[in-house]
Amino acid sequence: MRILKNLSKDKLAMLSLMIIVVTIIVGIFAPLFAPHDPNEVNMSLRYASPSWAYLLGNDHLGRCILSRIIYGIRPSVLWVLVVLCISVLIGAILGFLAGYFRGKVDAIIMRICDTMLSFPGYVMALAVIGILGVGLENILIAFALIKWAWFARVIRTSVMQYAELDYVKFSKASGISDIKIICKHIVPVTFSDITVISSGAIGAMILQISGFSFLGLGIQAPNAEWGMMLNEAREVMFTRPELMLAPGLAIVIVVSAFNFLSDSLQVALDPKLVNSKNKHIENLPLSKIKVQEKEVAN
């Protein structure tokens, strides 16, 4: 409730949250929102202009662009969220173990993370795709194998900040089990950090999976995906630029919404940032506050 209360003070954060929620709902219930079958081919409507029946027009095979964008939410956003949750879960478990127990456990886990992070993410993804083959499932597997190491290192740093606090040391001295200490004292205070880095990473993962699909390494035809739609419209980008505009705007809007929400969550989950922001506003003259409100509204 406190998080929503703090977010409600930021109009851009609420707008971003609304866009994300609507996108997820539309993606889950895509058959209810899509006006046509996204894979239905109708060559008589090839490159047809927008109409009441087809609001965004038709592509090179006469398929409904709006329906394909709606169904494209699933691989472009929903499946990325699933992989993100898996990566964060693996990274959180290893990060908590490394940051709390330290010693040999920390050394072993961090050496594995160093090995994984020593290769550029795209190179590792291409290597996995080269071994397993092209396809959405293989890209998602590659993301899960690559991203966990970065999450583990970041979460470990956050855990180390709290593992040496006095109340944690007192809990250890009192004979409380390590699992109870981690669940009761460490997880709640690191939850905000995990939330912020997760929301910040989702935008980059959406861009990456769209980039792989644009190159033909991701989801394969006839399934719909935003990056693949950009690739299919590339041949007529100068004569029919609207075919690239629709999926391109979808990517930009969703990625921007996640990035704006990530920035707002960082403020909403950190009491120091909230208080400093409120004090800054209180110390401003009334005229300047009104000017800033107008700038935000514009």
TORKOL-4160 file (C-alpha; in steps of 0.2 Angstrom, whole numbers, padded with zeros to 4 digits, m for minus):
298
<pt num="1" X="0000" Y="0000" Z="0000"/>
<pt num="2" X="0014" Y="0012" Z="0004"/>
<pt num="3" X="0022" Y="0009" Z="m0013"/>
<pt num="4" X="0005" Y="0012" Z="m0022"/>
<pt num="5" X="0003" Y="0028" Z="m0012"/>
<pt num="6" X="0020" Y="0034" Z="m0016"/>
<pt num="7" X="0018" Y="0030" Z="m0035"/>
<pt num="8" X="0001" Y="0038" Z="m0035"/>
<pt num="9" X="0010" Y="0055" Z="m0033"/>
<pt num="10" X="0019" Y="0052" Z="m0049"/>
<pt num="11" X="0008" Y="0054" Z="m0064"/>
<pt num="12" X="0021" Y="0047" Z="m0076"/>
<pt num="13" X="0023" Y="0032" Z="m0065"/>
<pt num="14" X="0004" Y="0029" Z="m0064"/>
<pt num="15" X="0003" Y="0031" Z="m0083"/>
<pt num="16" X="0017" Y="0018" Z="m0086"/>
<pt num="17" X="0010" Y="0006" Z="m0073"/>
<pt num="18" X="m0007" Y="0007" Z="m0082"/>
<pt num="19" X="0001" Y="0004" Z="m0099"/>
<pt num="20" X="0010" Y="m0011" Z="m0092"/>
<pt num="21" X="m0006" Y="m0019" Z="m0084"/>
<pt num="22" X="m0016" Y="m0016" Z="m0100"/>
<pt num="23" X="m0003" Y="m0024" Z="m0111"/>
<pt num="24" X="m0002" Y="m0039" Z="m0100"/>
<pt num="25" X="m0020" Y="m0041" Z="m0099"/>
<pt num="26" X="m0022" Y="m0039" Z="m0118"/>
<pt num="27" X="m0008" Y="m0052" Z="m0121"/>
<pt num="28" X="m0016" Y="m0065" Z="m0109"/>
<pt num="29" X="m0033" Y="m0063" Z="m0117"/>
<pt num="30" X="m0027" Y="m0060" Z="m0134"/>
<pt num="31" X="m0041" Y="m0071" Z="m0143"/>
<pt num="32" X="m0054" Y="m0059" Z="m0135"/>
<pt num="33" X="m0046" Y="m0043" Z="m0140"/>
<pt num="34" X="m0039" Y="m0048" Z="m0157"/>
<pt num="35" X="m0052" Y="m0044" Z="m0171"/>
<pt num="36" X="m0046" Y="m0057" Z="m0183"/>
<pt num="37" X="m0035" Y="m0073" Z="m0184"/>
<pt num="38" X="m0017" Y="m0066" Z="m0184"/>
<pt num="39" X="m0011" Y="m0080" Z="m0196"/>
<pt num="40" X="m0026" Y="m0079" Z="m0208"/>
<pt num="41" X="m0019" Y="m0076" Z="m0225"/>
<pt num="42" X="m0029" Y="m0066" Z="m0238"/>
<pt num="43" X="m0020" Y="m0061" Z="m0253"/>
<pt num="44" X="m0034" Y="m0050" Z="m0259"/>
<pt num="45" X="m0030" Y="m0038" Z="m0245"/>
<pt num="46" X="m0011" Y="m0038" Z="m0247"/>
<pt num="47" X="m0005" Y="m0021" Z="m0241"/>
<pt num="48" X="m0022" Y="m0015" Z="m0239"/>
<pt num="49" X="m0024" Y="0002" Z="m0231"/>
<pt num="50" X="m0032" Y="0004" Z="m0214"/>
<pt num="51" X="m0051" Y="0002" Z="m0213"/>
<pt num="52" X="m0065" Y="m0001" Z="m0200"/>
<pt num="53" X="m0062" Y="m0019" Z="m0202"/>
<pt num="54" X="m0043" Y="m0018" Z="m0201"/>
<pt num="55" X="m0039" Y="m0003" Z="m0191"/>
<pt num="56" X="m0020" Y="m0004" Z="m0194"/>
<pt num="57" X="m0021" Y="m0012" Z="m0212"/>
<pt num="58" X="m0014" Y="m0028" Z="m0218"/>
<pt num="59" X="0003" Y="m0035" Z="m0221"/>
<pt num="60" X="0011" Y="m0043" Z="m0237"/>
<pt num="61" X="0000" Y="m0058" Z="m0234"/>
<pt num="62" X="m0016" Y="m0049" Z="m0231"/>
<pt num="63" X="m0015" Y="m0053" Z="m0212"/>
<pt num="64" X="m0022" Y="m0041" Z="m0199"/>
<pt num="65" X="m0008" Y="m0030" Z="m0192"/>
<pt num="66" X="m0018" Y="m0026" Z="m0176"/>
<pt num="67" X="m0021" Y="m0044" Z="m0172"/>
<pt num="68" X="m0003" Y="m0049" Z="m0175"/>
<pt num="69" X="0002" Y="m0035" Z="m0163"/>
<pt num="70" X="m0010" Y="m0041" Z="m0150"/>
<pt num="71" X="m0004" Y="m0059" Z="m0151"/>
<pt num="72" X="0014" Y="m0052" Z="m0152"/>
<pt num="73" X="0013" Y="m0047" Z="m0134"/>
<pt num="74" X="0015" Y="m0065" Z="m0128"/>
<pt num="75" X="0032" Y="m0068" Z="m0135"/>
<pt num="76" X="0038" Y="m0050" Z="m0134"/>
<pt num="77" X="0032" Y="m0046" Z="m0116"/>
<pt num="78" X="0024" Y="m0061" Z="m0107"/>
<pt num="79" X="0037" Y="m0074" Z="m0111"/>
<pt num="80" X="0051" Y="m0062" Z="m0107"/>
<pt num="81" X="0043" Y="m0059" Z="m0090"/>
<pt num="82" X="0042" Y="m0077" Z="m0086"/>
<pt num="83" X="0061" Y="m0079" Z="m0091"/>
<pt num="84" X="0065" Y="m0064" Z="m0080"/>
<pt num="85" X="0056" Y="m0072" Z="m0065"/>
<pt num="86" X="0066" Y="m0088" Z="m0067"/>
<pt num="87" X="0083" Y="m0078" Z="m0069"/>
<pt num="88" X="0079" Y="m0067" Z="m0054"/>
<pt num="89" X="0074" Y="m0082" Z="m0044"/>
<pt num="90" X="0090" Y="m0091" Z="m0048"/>
<pt num="91" X="0101" Y="m0076" Z="m0046"/>
<pt num="92" X="0092" Y="m0071" Z="m0029"/>
<pt num="93" X="0095" Y="m0089" Z="m0022"/>
<pt num="94" X="0114" Y="m0089" Z="m0026"/>
<pt num="95" X="0115" Y="m0070" Z="m0022"/>
<pt num="96" X="0108" Y="m0073" Z="m0004"/>
<pt num="97" X="0119" Y="m0088" Z="m0002"/>
<pt num="98" X="0135" Y="m0079" Z="m0007"/>
<pt num="99" X="0131" Y="m0062" Z="0002"/>
<pt num="100" X="0126" Y="m0070" Z="0018"/>
<pt num="101" X="0137" Y="m0085" Z="0021"/>
<pt num="102" X="0153" Y="m0077" Z="0012"/>
<pt num="103" X="0169" Y="m0087" Z="0013"/>
<pt num="104" X="0171" Y="m0102" Z="0001"/>
<pt num="105" X="0152" Y="m0102" Z="m0004"/>
<pt num="106" X="0154" Y="m0084" Z="m0010"/>
<pt num="107" X="0171" Y="m0087" Z="m0019"/>
<pt num="108" X="0164" Y="m0102" Z="m0029"/>
<pt num="109" X="0148" Y="m0093" Z="m0034"/>
<pt num="110" X="0156" Y="m0077" Z="m0039"/>
<pt num="111" X="0169" Y="m0086" Z="m0049"/>
<pt num="112" X="0155" Y="m0095" Z="m0059"/>
<pt num="113" X="0147" Y="m0078" Z="m0061"/>
<pt num="114" X="0163" Y="m0070" Z="m0067"/>
<pt num="115" X="0165" Y="m0084" Z="m0080"/>
<pt num="116" X="0147" Y="m0081" Z="m0086"/>
<pt num="117" X="0149" Y="m0062" Z="m0086"/>
<pt num="118" X="0166" Y="m0062" Z="m0095"/>
<pt num="119" X="0158" Y="m0065" Z="m0111"/>
<pt num="120" X="0146" Y="m0052" Z="m0119"/>
<pt num="121" X="0128" Y="m0056" Z="m0117"/>
<pt num="122" X="0124" Y="m0056" Z="m0136"/>
<pt num="123" X="0139" Y="m0067" Z="m0140"/>
<pt num="124" X="0133" Y="m0080" Z="m0126"/>
<pt num="125" X="0116" Y="m0079" Z="m0133"/>
<pt num="126" X="0122" Y="m0082" Z="m0151"/>
<pt num="127" X="0132" Y="m0097" Z="m0145"/>
<pt num="128" X="0117" Y="m0105" Z="m0136"/>
<pt num="129" X="0107" Y="m0102" Z="m0152"/>
<pt num="130" X="0120" Y="m0109" Z="m0163"/>
<pt num="131" X="0120" Y="m0125" Z="m0152"/>
<pt num="132" X="0102" Y="m0127" Z="m0149"/>
<pt num="133" X="0095" Y="m0119" Z="m0165"/>
<pt num="134" X="0084" Y="m0104" Z="m0169"/>
<pt num="135" X="0068" Y="m0101" Z="m0161"/>
<pt num="136" X="0059" Y="m0092" Z="m0147"/>
<pt num="137" X="0062" Y="m0106" Z="m0134"/>
<pt num="138" X="0080" Y="m0107" Z="m0137"/>
<pt num="139" X="0082" Y="m0088" Z="m0135"/>
<pt num="140" X="0073" Y="m0089" Z="m0119"/>
<pt num="141" X="0084" Y="m0103" Z="m0113"/>
<pt num="142" X="0099" Y="m0092" Z="m0118"/>
<pt num="143" X="0092" Y="m0077" Z="m0108"/>
<pt num="144" X="0089" Y="m0088" Z="m0093"/>
<pt num="145" X="0107" Y="m0095" Z="m0093"/>
<pt num="146" X="0115" Y="m0078" Z="m0095"/>
<pt num="147" X="0105" Y="m0066" Z="m0085"/>
<pt num="148" X="0105" Y="m0075" Z="m0068"/>
<pt num="149" X="0124" Y="m0071" Z="m0066"/>
<pt num="150" X="0121" Y="m0053" Z="m0067"/>
<pt num="151" X="0106" Y="m0054" Z="m0055"/>
<pt num="152" X="0116" Y="m0064" Z="m0043"/>
<pt num="153" X="0131" Y="m0052" Z="m0042"/>
<pt num="154" X="0119" Y="m0037" Z="m0039"/>
<pt num="155" X="0109" Y="m0046" Z="m0026"/>
<pt num="156" X="0124" Y="m0052" Z="m0017"/>
<pt num="157" X="0130" Y="m0034" Z="m0015"/>
<pt num="158" X="0113" Y="m0029" Z="m0008"/>
<pt num="159" X="0113" Y="m0043" Z="0004"/>
<pt num="160" X="0131" Y="m0039" Z="0010"/>
<pt num="161" X="0125" Y="m0022" Z="0015"/>
<pt num="162" X="0112" Y="m0029" Z="0028"/>
<pt num="163" X="0121" Y="m0045" Z="0033"/>
<pt num="164" X="0133" Y="m0036" Z="0044"/>
<pt num="165" X="0120" Y="m0025" Z="0053"/>
<pt num="166" X="0119" Y="m0027" Z="0072"/>
<pt num="167" X="0101" Y="m0034" Z="0073"/>
<pt num="168" X="0107" Y="m0048" Z="0061"/>
<pt num="169" X="0122" Y="m0052" Z="0071"/>
<pt num="170" X="0111" Y="m0052" Z="0087"/>
<pt num="171" X="0100" Y="m0064" Z="0078"/>
<pt num="172" X="0114" Y="m0076" Z="0074"/>
<pt num="173" X="0121" Y="m0075" Z="0092"/>
<pt num="174" X="0103" Y="m0079" Z="0098"/>
<pt num="175" X="0104" Y="m0096" Z="0089"/>
<pt num="176" X="0091" Y="m0092" Z="0076"/>
<pt num="177" X="0093" Y="m0102" Z="0061"/>
<pt num="178" X="0101" Y="m0094" Z="0045"/>
<pt num="179" X="0085" Y="m0098" Z="0035"/>
<pt num="180" X="0074" Y="m0089" Z="0047"/>
<pt num="181" X="0086" Y="m0074" Z="0048"/>
<pt num="182" X="0087" Y="m0073" Z="0029"/>
<pt num="183" X="0068" Y="m0074" Z="0027"/>
<pt num="184" X="0064" Y="m0062" Z="0041"/>
<pt num="185" X="0077" Y="m0049" Z="0041"/>
<pt num="186" X="0087" Y="m0050" Z="0024"/>
<pt num="187" X="0073" Y="m0053" Z="0011"/>
<pt num="188" X="0061" Y="m0039" Z="0016"/>
<pt num="189" X="0075" Y="m0025" Z="0016"/>
<pt num="190" X="0082" Y="m0032" Z="m0001"/>
<pt num="191" X="0065" Y="m0034" Z="m0009"/>
<pt num="192" X="0066" Y="m0015" Z="m0015"/>
<pt num="193" X="0083" Y="m0018" Z="m0023"/>
<pt num="194" X="0077" Y="m0034" Z="m0032"/>
<pt num="195" X="0061" Y="m0025" Z="m0038"/>
<pt num="196" X="0070" Y="m0011" Z="m0045"/>
<pt num="197" X="0084" Y="m0021" Z="m0055"/>
<pt num="198" X="0071" Y="m0033" Z="m0061"/>
<pt num="199" X="0059" Y="m0019" Z="m0068"/>
<pt num="200" X="0075" Y="m0010" Z="m0076"/>
<pt num="201" X="0081" Y="m0026" Z="m0084"/>
<pt num="202" X="0064" Y="m0031" Z="m0092"/>
<pt num="203" X="0065" Y="m0016" Z="m0105"/>
<pt num="204" X="0082" Y="m0022" Z="m0111"/>
<pt num="205" X="0076" Y="m0040" Z="m0112"/>
<pt num="206" X="0062" Y="m0035" Z="m0123"/>
<pt num="207" X="0073" Y="m0025" Z="m0135"/>
<pt num="208" X="0085" Y="m0040" Z="m0136"/>
<pt num="209" X="0072" Y="m0053" Z="m0140"/>
<pt num="210" X="0064" Y="m0041" Z="m0153"/>
<pt num="211" X="0082" Y="m0039" Z="m0160"/>
<pt num="212" X="0085" Y="m0057" Z="m0162"/>
<pt num="213" X="0068" Y="m0060" Z="m0170"/>
<pt num="214" X="0072" Y="m0045" Z="m0182"/>
<pt num="215" X="0087" Y="m0055" Z="m0187"/>
<pt num="216" X="0077" Y="m0070" Z="m0190"/>
<pt num="217" X="0084" Y="m0080" Z="m0175"/>
<pt num="218" X="0069" Y="m0078" Z="m0164"/>
<pt num="219" X="0051" Y="m0084" Z="m0166"/>
<pt num="220" X="0048" Y="m0091" Z="m0183"/>
<pt num="221" X="0034" Y="m0088" Z="m0196"/>
<pt num="222" X="0019" Y="m0088" Z="m0196"/>
<pt num="223" X="0018" Y="m0084" Z="m0177"/>
<pt num="224" X="0017" Y="m0065" Z="m0173"/>
<pt num="225" X="0031" Y="m0056" Z="m0164"/>
<pt num="226" X="0035" Y="m0037" Z="m0164"/>
<pt num="227" X="0053" Y="m0039" Z="m0170"/>
<pt num="228" X="0049" Y="m0051" Z="m0184"/>
<pt num="229" X="0035" Y="m0039" Z="m0190"/>
<pt num="230" X="0048" Y="m0026" Z="m0192"/>
<pt num="231" X="0058" Y="m0037" Z="m0202"/>
<pt num="232" X="0044" Y="m0042" Z="m0213"/>
<pt num="233" X="0040" Y="m0024" Z="m0216"/>
<pt num="234" X="0057" Y="m0019" Z="m0220"/>
<pt num="235" X="0055" Y="m0022" Z="m0239"/>
<pt num="236" X="0042" Y="m0008" Z="m0240"/>
<pt num="237" X="0048" Y="0003" Z="m0227"/>
<pt num="238" X="0049" Y="0018" Z="m0239"/>
<pt num="239" X="0032" Y="0015" Z="m0248"/>
<pt num="240" X="0022" Y="0009" Z="m0233"/>
<pt num="241" X="0031" Y="0015" Z="m0218"/>
<pt num="242" X="0016" Y="0013" Z="m0207"/>
<pt num="243" X="0019" Y="m0006" Z="m0207"/>
<pt num="244" X="0035" Y="m0003" Z="m0197"/>
<pt num="245" X="0027" Y="0011" Z="m0187"/>
<pt num="246" X="0015" Y="0000" Z="m0178"/>
<pt num="247" X="0026" Y="m0013" Z="m0171"/>
<pt num="248" X="0040" Y="0000" Z="m0168"/>
<pt num="249" X="0029" Y="0011" Z="m0158"/>
<pt num="250" X="0023" Y="m0004" Z="m0148"/>
<pt num="251" X="0041" Y="m0008" Z="m0143"/>
<pt num="252" X="0045" Y="0010" Z="m0139"/>
<pt num="253" X="0030" Y="0012" Z="m0128"/>
<pt num="254" X="0031" Y="m0004" Z="m0118"/>
<pt num="255" X="0050" Y="m0002" Z="m0115"/>
<pt num="256" X="0048" Y="0016" Z="m0110"/>
<pt num="257" X="0034" Y="0012" Z="m0098"/>
<pt num="258" X="0045" Y="m0001" Z="m0090"/>
<pt num="259" X="0060" Y="0011" Z="m0089"/>
<pt num="260" X="0049" Y="0025" Z="m0082"/>
<pt num="261" X="0041" Y="0013" Z="m0069"/>
<pt num="262" X="0058" Y="0007" Z="m0064"/>
<pt num="263" X="0064" Y="0025" Z="m0060"/>
<pt num="264" X="0048" Y="0028" Z="m0050"/>
<pt num="265" X="0050" Y="0012" Z="m0040"/>
<pt num="266" X="0067" Y="0017" Z="m0035"/>
<pt num="267" X="0060" Y="0033" Z="m0027"/>
<pt num="268" X="0044" Y="0025" Z="m0020"/>
<pt num="269" X="0053" Y="0010" Z="m0012"/>
<pt num="270" X="0067" Y="0021" Z="m0004"/>
<pt num="271" X="0061" Y="0032" Z="0010"/>
<pt num="272" X="0076" Y="0043" Z="0009"/>
<pt num="273" X="0073" Y="0047" Z="m0009"/>
<pt num="274" X="0054" Y="0050" Z="m0005"/>
<pt num="275" X="0058" Y="0062" Z="0010"/>
<pt num="276" X="0072" Y="0071" Z="0001"/>
<pt num="277" X="0060" Y="0074" Z="m0014"/>
<pt num="278" X="0046" Y="0080" Z="m0002"/>
<pt num="279" X="0058" Y="0092" Z="0007"/>
<pt num="280" X="0064" Y="0099" Z="m0010"/>
<pt num="281" X="0046" Y="0102" Z="m0015"/>
<pt num="282" X="0042" Y="0110" Z="0002"/>
<pt num="283" X="0057" Y="0122" Z="0001"/>
<pt num="284" X="0052" Y="0128" Z="m0016"/>
<pt num="285" X="0042" Y="0144" Z="m0018"/>
<pt num="286" X="0024" Y="0142" Z="m0023"/>
<pt num="287" X="0027" Y="0150" Z="m0040"/>
<pt num="288" X="0041" Y="0137" Z="m0045"/>
<pt num="289" X="0030" Y="0123" Z="m0039"/>
<pt num="290" X="0017" Y="0128" Z="m0051"/>
<pt num="291" X="0029" Y="0130" Z="m0065"/>
<pt num="292" X="0036" Y="0112" Z="m0062"/>
<pt num="293" X="0019" Y="0105" Z="m0062"/>
<pt num="294" X="0015" Y="0113" Z="m0078"/>
<pt num="295" X="0031" Y="0106" Z="m0086"/>
<pt num="296" X="0027" Y="0089" Z="m0080"/>
<pt num="297" X="0009" Y="0090" Z="m0087"/>
<pt num="298" X="0016" Y="0096" Z="m0104"/>
